[in-house]
Amino acid sequence: MKAMLLAALGGWDRNGPLRLVEVPDPAPRKNEIRVRISVCGVCHTELDEIDGRILPPALPVIPGHQAVGTVVEKGDAAGRFPIGARVGIRWIFSTCGACRFCLEGRENLCPDFKATGRDAHGGYAECMLVDERFAFTVPDSLSDPEAAPLLCAGAIGYRSLRLTGLEDGQNLGLTGFGSSAHLVLKSVKHLYPNSKVFVFARGERERAFARELGAVWTGSIEQPSPEKLTAIIDTTPVWKPAVESMKNLEPGGRLVINAIRKEEVDKDALRTIDYPGDLWMEKEVKSVANVTRKDVAEFLELAGKVLIKPEIQVYPLEQANAALLELKQGKIMGAKVLQIR
């Protein structure tokens, strides 16, 4: 089968960090299913892997954790999905199932959390394996390219939105407006129809996109919002937007940082936090770590019912490096998806 392989960290030369290779089709073990991949979303986490900002991947590895495809083979004990079933595979590849976090329904915090495309081969390939317990039914109302970004950008945005504690009618801010943030905005329109969304983005193109999708106000990262905000979700890969966001929170407001890593350790930005103006009055800062299977299943059900669909750009598998480079350069309008078949 064809696959895009990451053999070493970095490698942003003219050819890109990934190499197109031929590898044997994998054979499923006990509880595993082999999925013929149709599409796979491109995520900023792949950049974090390539540039070494997260735990080193198990090199060489096939990246990709927003995969949609059909079941073509099953292990001896796999019975959840029939052959031909359409499934989605995302970042949560496996957990221990026995620690207190798993038993409490917080498997995203499991110390033995394994990630698709980092600890095991992912979806930048024609086929992949996954334990059937960590695969998801994809709603019929969503096409494969529409469903792929929902598995990560959509699900992590959904978890972030839940962690804000937002109630209908309260103001929400979004810093950055890429794959995850634009799906959060679409979700808010259905879950909190009386809430207003304010978007802070670095470029006018992104701000215009946010207004098209229903943002009541857009501005630069440094601009103050015209109204104080109950909660803000920061989806950017750098520190400054998170620091600036706190100035716009109302008393008791919460900043939720939706990023697995920040690209820069900007100590100067952190030193500019003004306690009386930025954090006092019981403001909170909370991070998001991965997602649970429950998050993914709930968001897919919601998206299928109310047709929350991402704006997408499609690339052939062979152009994975080009899609990643555009993401690295900040050329983002909606979500990027690789077409495998």
C-alpha positions in Angstrom: 0.0 0.0 0.0 1.0 3.6 -0.5 1.8 5.7 2.6 3.4 9.0 3.6 6.1 8.2 6.1 7.9 10.3 8.7 11.3 8.9 9.2 13.1 11.7 11.1 12.1 14.9 12.9 12.3 18.2 11.1 13.3 17.8 7.4 11.6 21.0 6.0 13.7 20.8 2.8 12.4 21.3 -0.7 10.9 17.7 -0.6 9.2 18.1 2.8 9.4 15.9 5.9 7.3 13.1 4.6 8.3 10.5 2.0 5.9 8.5 -0.3 6.6 4.8 0.3 5.2 1.4 -0.5 4.7 -0.8 2.6 2.9 -4.1 3.1 -0.8 -4.2 4.0 -1.1 -4.6 7.7 -2.8 -7.7 9.1 -5.3 -7.3 12.0 -4.8 -9.0 15.3 -7.4 -10.1 17.8 -9.6 -7.0 18.4 -8.3 -5.0 15.4 -10.0 -4.0 12.2 -8.2 -3.1 9.0 -9.6 0.0 7.4 -9.2 1.1 3.8 -8.8 4.8 4.1 -10.7 7.2 1.9 -9.6 10.5 3.4 -7.5 11.8 6.3 -7.6 15.3 7.8 -4.4 17.3 8.2 -3.9 18.7 11.8 -1.5 21.1 13.4 -0.5 18.3 15.8 1.3 16.7 12.8 3.5 19.9 12.7 4.1 19.5 16.5 5.2 15.9 15.9 7.5 16.8 12.9 9.1 19.7 14.7 9.6 17.8 18.0 7.2 19.8 20.2 5.4 16.7 21.6 6.6 13.4 22.8 8.8 11.9 20.1 6.8 9.7 17.7 7.7 6.1 17.3 9.8 6.6 14.2 9.4 5.7 11.4 5.7 6.4 11.6 2.8 7.1 9.3 1.1 10.3 10.6 -2.6 11.2 10.5 -5.4 10.9 13.1 -8.5 12.1 11.3 -9.1 9.1 9.1 -12.4 7.9 7.5 -12.7 4.6 5.6 -14.3 1.2 5.3 -13.7 -2.0 7.2 -12.1 -4.6 4.9 -10.7 -7.2 7.4 -11.3 -8.1 11.0 -9.3 -9.9 13.7 -10.6 -13.1 15.2 -12.3 -11.3 18.2 -13.5 -8.2 16.4 -17.3 -8.2 16.0 -18.4 -4.6 16.5 -18.4 -3.6 12.8 -19.3 -5.6 9.7 -17.1 -5.7 6.6 -17.9 -2.6 4.6 -18.9 -0.5 7.6 -17.8 3.1 7.3 -15.7 4.2 10.4 -13.7 7.1 11.7 -10.4 7.0 13.5 -8.9 9.8 15.6 -6.1 10.8 18.0 -7.1 8.5 20.8 -5.6 5.1 19.6 -5.8 3.3 23.0 -5.7 3.7 26.8 -5.0 1.2 29.6 -8.7 1.0 30.6 -7.8 0.3 34.3 -6.3 3.5 35.8 -8.4 5.9 37.9 -8.7 8.3 34.9 -10.1 5.6 32.6 -12.5 4.4 35.3 -13.7 8.0 35.9 -14.4 8.6 32.2 -11.3 10.8 31.8 -9.4 8.4 29.6 -7.8 11.4 27.9 -5.6 11.8 31.0 -4.6 8.1 31.1 -0.8 7.8 31.7 -0.7 5.1 29.0 -2.6 7.1 26.4 -1.5 6.1 22.9 -2.0 8.4 20.0 -2.8 7.6 16.4 -0.1 8.7 14.0 2.4 9.2 16.8 2.6 5.9 18.8 1.0 3.8 16.0 0.7 4.2 12.3 -2.1 6.6 11.2 -4.2 7.6 8.2 -1.8 9.1 5.7 -2.0 5.7 4.0 -4.2 3.5 2.0 -4.9 1.2 4.9 -4.4 1.2 8.7 -5.2 -0.9 11.8 -7.2 0.1 14.9 -8.7 -1.6 17.9 -12.4 -1.7 17.0 -13.2 -0.2 20.5 -11.4 3.0 19.3 -13.2 3.3 16.0 -16.4 5.4 15.5 -19.5 5.2 13.4 -19.7 8.0 10.9 -23.2 9.6 10.3 -24.6 8.9 6.8 -25.4 12.6 6.5 -21.8 13.5 6.3 -19.5 12.7 3.4 -16.0 11.3 4.0 -14.2 14.6 3.5 -16.7 16.4 5.7 -16.4 13.9 8.5 -12.6 13.7 8.7 -12.0 17.1 10.4 -14.8 16.5 12.8 -12.8 13.6 14.4 -10.1 15.9 15.8 -10.7 19.6 15.1 -14.4 19.2 15.7 -14.2 16.9 18.7 -11.5 18.9 20.5 -13.4 22.1 19.8 -16.5 20.4 21.3 -14.6 19.4 24.4 -13.2 22.9 24.7 -16.6 24.4 24.4 -17.9 22.1 27.2 -15.0 23.0 29.4 -15.8 26.7 29.1 -19.0 26.1 31.1 -20.8 28.5 28.7 -24.6 29.0 29.1 -26.9 30.2 26.3 -26.8 34.0 26.0 -23.2 34.3 27.4 -20.5 35.8 25.2 -17.7 33.6 23.8 -14.4 34.6 22.3 -12.3 32.6 19.9 -8.6 33.5 19.3 -7.4 32.1 16.0 -9.8 31.0 13.3 -8.6 27.8 11.7 -9.9 24.3 11.5 -11.1 23.9 15.1 -12.3 27.4 15.8 -14.6 27.6 12.8 -16.3 24.3 13.9 -16.7 25.7 17.4 -18.5 28.8 15.9 -20.8 26.5 13.9 -21.5 24.4 17.0 -22.3 27.5 19.2 -25.0 28.5 16.7 -26.9 25.2 17.5 -26.0 24.7 21.1 -26.2 28.3 22.3 -28.3 30.2 19.8 -28.5 33.3 21.9 -24.7 33.6 22.6 -22.6 36.0 20.7 -19.2 35.0 19.3 -16.3 37.4 19.1 -13.2 36.3 17.0 -9.7 37.5 17.3 -7.5 36.6 14.3 -4.3 37.9 12.8 -5.4 38.3 9.2 -8.4 40.1 7.5 -9.0 37.0 5.4 -9.6 34.9 8.6 -11.7 37.7 10.1 -13.9 38.0 7.0 -14.4 34.2 7.1 -15.5 34.4 10.7 -18.0 37.1 9.9 -19.4 35.0 7.1 -20.0 32.2 9.5 -21.8 34.4 12.0 -19.3 36.1 14.3 -20.8 39.4 15.6 -17.4 41.1 15.8 -13.8 40.4 14.6 -10.5 42.0 15.4 -6.8 41.5 15.7 -5.3 39.6 18.7 -4.4 42.9 20.4 -7.7 44.7 20.0 -10.1 44.8 23.0 -13.5 43.2 22.4 -16.4 45.7 22.5 -18.0 43.6 25.3 -16.5 41.5 28.1 -16.6 37.8 27.5 -17.7 34.9 29.7 -15.2 32.5 28.1 -12.5 32.4 25.5 -11.1 29.5 23.6 -7.6 29.9 22.4 -6.8 27.8 19.3 -3.5 29.4 18.3 -0.1 27.7 18.5 1.7 30.6 20.2 1.6 32.3 23.6 0.7 36.0 22.9 -3.0 35.4 22.0 -3.5 33.5 25.2 -2.0 36.4 27.2 -4.0 39.0 25.3 -7.2 37.0 25.7 -7.3 37.4 29.5 -7.8 41.1 29.2 -11.2 40.5 27.6 -12.6 38.2 30.2 -15.3 39.3 32.6 -14.9 38.6 36.3 -15.1 34.9 36.9 -14.4 34.3 33.1 -12.5 31.3 31.9 -9.8 31.0 29.2 -9.6 27.5 27.7 -6.4 26.8 25.8 -7.1 24.3 23.0 -3.6 23.4 21.9 -1.4 20.3 22.5 1.7 22.5 22.5 2.7 26.1 21.9 5.3 26.7 19.2 7.2 29.3 21.1 8.2 29.6 24.8 7.7 33.3 24.9 8.9 34.3 28.3 8.5 37.9 27.6 4.8 37.4 26.8 4.3 35.5 30.0 6.0 38.3 32.0 3.5 40.8 30.6 0.6 39.1 32.5 -0.8 41.8 34.7 -2.3 40.1 37.7 -4.8 42.9 38.6 -6.0 43.4 35.0 -5.6 39.9 33.6 -6.2 37.3 36.3 -7.8 38.9 39.4 -11.5 38.7 40.0 -11.5 34.9 39.9 -10.6 34.5 36.3 -9.5 31.0 35.3 -7.1 29.4 32.8 -7.7 25.7 31.8 -6.0 23.5 29.2 -7.5 20.8 27.1 -5.7 17.4 26.9 -6.8 15.1 24.1 -10.4 13.9 24.0 -12.3 10.9 25.2 -14.3 8.5 23.1 -17.4 10.0 24.5 -16.5 13.4 23.2 -16.0 12.1 19.7 -19.2 10.0 19.7 -21.3 12.9 21.0 -19.9 15.4 18.6 -20.3 13.1 15.6 -24.0 12.5 16.6 -24.6 16.3 17.0 -22.8 17.1 13.7 -24.8 14.4 11.8 -28.1 15.7 13.2 -27.7 19.4 12.7 -25.3 19.1 9.8 -22.2 20.8 11.3 -19.9 20.6 8.3 -16.4 22.0 8.0 -15.2 24.2 5.2 -12.5 22.0 3.5 -9.6 22.1 1.1 -8.8 18.8 -0.5 -5.3 17.5 -1.5 -4.2 14.2 -3.0 -2.2 12.0 -0.6 1.0 12.7 -2.5 0.7 16.4 -1.7 0.6 15.9 2.1 3.9 17.9 2.4 2.3 20.9 0.6 -0.7 20.8 2.8 1.5 20.7 5.9 3.7 23.5 4.7 0.6 25.7 4.1 -0.5 24.9 7.6 2.9 25.8 9.0 2.8 29.1 7.1 -0.6 30.0 8.5 -2.5 29.5 5.2 -5.6 28.2 6.8 -9.2 28.5 5.6 -11.3 25.9 7.3 -9.7 22.4 7.3 -7.3 20.5 5.1 -8.1 17.0 4.0 -6.0 14.4 2.1 -7.9 12.3 -0.5 -6.5 8.8 -0.3 -8.9 7.1 -2.7 
